[in-house]
């Protein structure tokens, strides 16, 4: 906004019932999607409140990570016991079945 003093801008926003503040000491922000996540290390996060609504503005450079299903040790053990598969084979079956125990067991030809 060409030539507007930041202090004056903040006063104008306050008069309109809008507050804008920066969240301090933000170390990381993660946006999780179905098959991947965006990780923003040390982002700048601004919080704008206006008329009962809160908006978070995120600034930074994301790192993209793919994320598979969360495979627990218990699930691995069950698939290994039911199919006789090794640890890696059981993990691969669970990952390809998106963590679904029955599907993983069926893929490996278990009981």
Order of alpha helices (4+ residues) and beta strands (2+ residues): alpha-beta-beta-beta-beta-beta-beta-alpha-alpha-alpha
